Amino acid sequence: MAEIVIRLNPGALLNPDLDLRYEIPDQLARRSGGVIVDDGYGYEPGTAALHLYFRTTNLALALSEVFAVLEKEVLIGNQLGVGAEVGVCEGPAGQAREFSIVFPHGASGVILAVSQ
């Protein structure tokens, strides 16, 4: 099972409403027909960034839906792509997971998991 993290930088959003923590997972579950499963959230230490975690059995489909939501939809007054990074992890679950950045397109690096 693959894992996905969306890292949201609230300083880049027009309306950094905490309800995004619920709206984004709900929207992704609907769009993917349940292929994308909410797996919790956490706050990055030393920043205001919010990490939203997801599990999926179909990474290609899940990423296409995540990218579509970030690039095309407006949730709670936000075009999320301007304040988001997406990472994937296909290794074993654990506290020290590293997610390889796949969005924004062309970006590189890792997002370190935070305690959930």
C-alpha positions as CSV (number, residue, x, y, z in Angstrom):
1,M,0.0,0.0,0.0
2,A,1.3,3.4,-0.9
3,E,1.1,6.5,1.2
4,I,0.6,10.1,0.1
5,V,1.2,13.3,2.0
6,I,-0.1,16.8,1.1
7,R,1.9,19.5,2.8
8,L,-0.1,22.8,2.9
9,N,1.7,26.1,3.6
10,P,-1.1,28.3,5.0
11,G,0.9,31.5,4.3
12,A,0.5,30.8,0.5
13,L,-3.3,30.3,0.7
14,L,-5.9,33.1,0.4
15,N,-8.1,31.5,3.1
16,P,-6.1,29.2,5.3
17,D,-9.2,27.8,7.0
18,L,-8.6,24.7,9.2
19,D,-11.7,23.1,7.7
20,L,-9.4,22.2,4.8
21,R,-8.3,19.4,7.1
22,Y,-11.7,17.8,6.5
23,E,-12.7,19.2,3.1
24,I,-9.6,17.9,1.2
25,P,-9.9,14.2,2.5
26,D,-13.6,14.2,1.8
27,Q,-13.2,15.6,-1.7
28,L,-10.4,13.1,-2.5
29,A,-12.4,10.1,-1.2
30,R,-15.4,11.1,-3.3
31,R,-13.4,11.8,-6.5
32,S,-11.5,8.5,-6.2
33,G,-14.5,6.3,-5.3
34,G,-12.8,5.4,-2.0
35,V,-9.4,4.5,-3.5
36,I,-7.9,7.3,-1.5
37,V,-8.3,6.8,2.3
38,D,-7.7,9.5,4.9
39,D,-4.9,8.4,7.2
40,G,-4.7,11.4,9.6
41,Y,-2.9,14.7,9.8
42,G,-0.2,16.5,11.7
43,Y,1.5,19.9,12.0
44,E,5.1,20.4,11.0
45,P,7.3,21.4,14.0
46,G,8.6,24.9,13.8
47,T,6.2,25.9,11.0
48,A,2.5,26.3,10.4
49,A,2.4,23.7,7.7
50,L,-0.3,21.1,7.8
51,H,0.4,17.5,6.7
52,L,-2.6,15.5,5.4
53,Y,-1.9,11.7,5.1
54,F,-3.6,9.3,2.8
55,R,-3.3,5.6,1.9
56,T,-4.1,4.0,-1.5
57,T,-3.9,0.7,-3.3
58,N,-3.7,2.5,-6.7
59,L,-1.0,5.2,-6.6
60,A,-1.4,6.3,-10.2
61,L,-5.2,6.9,-9.9
62,A,-4.7,8.5,-6.5
63,L,-2.1,10.9,-7.7
64,S,-4.2,11.9,-10.7
65,E,-7.0,12.8,-8.4
66,V,-4.8,14.6,-5.9
67,F,-3.2,16.7,-8.8
68,A,-6.7,17.5,-10.2
69,V,-7.9,18.8,-6.9
70,L,-4.8,20.9,-6.3
71,E,-4.6,22.3,-9.8
72,K,-8.3,22.8,-10.8
73,E,-10.6,23.0,-7.8
74,V,-11.3,25.8,-5.3
75,L,-11.9,24.7,-1.8
76,I,-13.0,27.2,0.9
77,G,-11.8,30.0,-1.3
78,N,-8.4,28.4,-2.0
79,Q,-6.6,27.3,-5.2
80,L,-4.6,24.8,-3.2
81,G,-1.9,24.1,-5.7
82,V,-0.2,27.4,-4.9
83,G,0.4,26.4,-1.3
84,A,0.9,22.6,-1.6
85,E,3.6,20.0,-2.0
86,V,2.8,16.3,-2.5
87,G,5.0,13.4,-1.5
88,V,4.7,9.7,-1.9
89,C,6.1,6.8,0.2
90,E,5.9,3.2,-0.9
91,G,8.1,1.7,1.9
92,P,7.1,0.2,5.2
93,A,5.0,2.4,7.5
94,G,6.8,3.9,10.5
95,Q,7.4,7.1,12.4
96,A,10.5,8.2,10.3
97,R,8.9,8.0,6.9
98,E,10.3,10.0,4.0
99,F,7.9,11.1,1.2
100,S,9.5,11.8,-2.2
101,I,8.1,15.1,-3.6
102,V,6.1,14.7,-6.8
103,F,4.2,18.0,-6.8
104,P,4.7,20.8,-7.8
105,H,5.7,19.1,-11.0
106,G,9.5,19.2,-11.5
107,A,10.2,19.7,-7.8
108,S,12.5,17.3,-5.9
109,G,13.3,16.6,-2.3
110,V,11.5,14.9,0.6
111,I,8.8,15.7,3.1
112,L,9.5,14.1,6.5
113,A,6.4,12.6,8.2
114,V,5.3,14.2,11.4
115,S,3.7,12.5,14.4
116,Q,0.0,12.0,13.8
